């Protein structure tokens, strides 16, 4: 009987999760006119006490879980095919992804933080560290991919990892100087991360059995 982690539906689950994450900002704009995609961070959709807090938390949880299912399936694949370094780096990425998901779900920002400029908080520091280690994990996985002759995967993960840090940094800079485009850059940064996970899922779904 075919193992669950070899099925296309399992390996491809991350693509669905990535698409849901990308659609967050679009759905937020449609259902909640107060949310301005160019001005406010994506985290505003799950801020405490907002109208659609639990709806978007549920969406993030479902999407993040689908990506996690794919990461676990790929870890199984890497172990079964004795790709030791690739397996190690996938495990690292899965752990960081899970931490990122837990921070978004269990430690949401408040509405006043979302719509005003506030001093740097402990959550900001933790989120910043997660951004850096997430990017490094993507780049490191790209290096492992190269050693296993997954050249296009290596190129994509390396580029997306760099862009993820860059756009988060730009989002911080425009906040400091007071330009009202923080939300736009924040959405791009989050979409870049979603695209990275979606590409990883798509890359191996092509190789999976039906």
N, C-alpha and C positions, 0 to 999 in steps of 0.2 A: 504494500500500500504506500502511496506517495506521501512523504512527510509534509506537514502543513506549511513549512517554511520554503518549500520548493514551488508552491503554487503561485501563479501570476496574480491572483486576487490578493494574496498576502503581501507579496513583494511590491505590488502596485498600490497598496493601501496608502502609502506615503504620498503618492501623487494626488489622491483625493484630499488628504489632510492638508497638503500644501495649497491646493486650490481654495479650500475653505478659509485658510489663513489669509490668502490674498484678497478674497472677497469681503473680509471684515470691514475694511474702510468703505467699500462701495455700499454694503448693506447699512452701515452706520449712517452714511449720508442720506440714504433713502428713508430709513425709518425714524431717524432722530435729527431733525433740522438744526438743533442746537450744536451738534457736532460739525465743526468746520475742518475739512480734511487738510486744508493748507495751514491752518493755524494751531490746532490742538493735537497733542500726541494720541496715538492709537489707543494707549492705555486708558484714555478718557472713557472709552466705551465700557470698560469694566470697573470704573471708579466707584467707590463706595457711595451708595445712596442714589445712583443715577437710575433713570427710568428703565434702561435695558441691561442693567448690570448682570443679572443672572442669565439672561438670554445669551449675551456675548461671552460670559464665562463658560457656559455650556458649549458654545460653539468652539471656543479655544481648547477646551478640554477634549472634545471629540476629535478635533483636527490634530491636536498634539498627540493624542493616543494612537491615531492611525499612523502617524509618522513613527512613533515608538514601536509599533508592531512591525513595521518594515525594517527598522534598525535591528530589532531582535532577530528577525528572519535572516537578515544579512550576516549577523554574527554567527548564527547557526551554519549558514553556508560557508563562511570563512573557516570556521572550526572543522567542518566536514571535509573541506578541500585542503586543509592544512596550510592555510594562508595566515601564519602566526602574527606577523606584524599588522596585517590588514584587520585581523580579528581584534587585536589589542586596541587599535585606533578606533574601530567601530564601537567597541565597548566604552571608550573614553567619550566619544561623541554622544552615545546614548545616555550616559550618566549626566553630562552637561545639559543635554536636551531636557532630561527629566527635571533637573534643578531649575532650568529656565521656565519650564511649564509650571512647576510648583510655586515659584516666585510670582508669576503672573496670576495664578489662581488663588493663592493663600495670602498674598501680600499686595493687594491692589492699592493704587494711589487714591487720594481723596479728590473730590471735584475741584476744590480750591487750588490744589497743587497742579491739576491739569490745565486750569485756565489762567493762572497767574505765575509770575516768576518768583520762586521761593528759594531759600538757602539750600545748599546741597545736604541731602539727608542720608541716613544710613542705607535706605533702599536704593538711592541713586548710586552709592558706592558699590553696593552688591551687584546692581544691574550693570554698572560699568565693568566690573571685574568679569561678570558672566559674558558680556559682549566680547571682551578680549580673549577669554579662554575658548569661547565658541569659535571665534575666527581662527585661532591657533589650531583647534581641533580639526577644523575643516581643511586647513592647509596641510596639517600633518597627515590626515587621511589621504589627501591628494598625493603626498610623497609615497605613501604605501601603495596607492593605486598604480603609480608609475612603476614600482618594483614588480607589480603583477601584470604589467603590460596593459593597464587600463588608461591609455594615454589621454583620451578625450575627457575621461572622468577626472583625471589629475588636473588638466588645464582648467576645467570648469570649477572645481572645488577651490583651487588656488585663487583664481580670479574673484570668485564670489566671496571667499573669505576676506580678501583684501578690501573689496567694495563694501562689505558689511561693516568693517571697522571705519572705513573712510566716511560713509554716510552718517554713521552714528556720531562721529567726531564733528562733522559739519553741522549736524543737528544741535550739538552742544554749543558750537561757536556762534551760530545765529541766535541762540537763546541769550548768550552773553552780550552780544552787540545789539540785541533788541529787534532783529528783523522778524516780521510775522510769517515766516515760512517754515517754522520748526516742524509743524505737523506734516508737511509735504515730505521733508527729508526723513522724518521718523517712519512714515509709511513706506518710503522707498527702501530704507534699511531693513524693515521687517519683511518686506516682500522679497528682498534679496536672500534673506535667510530661508524663507519659504521655497524660493526657486531652487536653492542649493539642495534642500531636502527632497524636493520634487524631482530634480534631475538625478539624484542618487537612486531614487526609487525607479524612475523610468529606465535608467541605464541597465539595471539588473532585471527589471521586469521583462525586457526583451530576451534575456537569456533563460528565464524561468520556464518551467513546463506549464502546460495549461491547467 
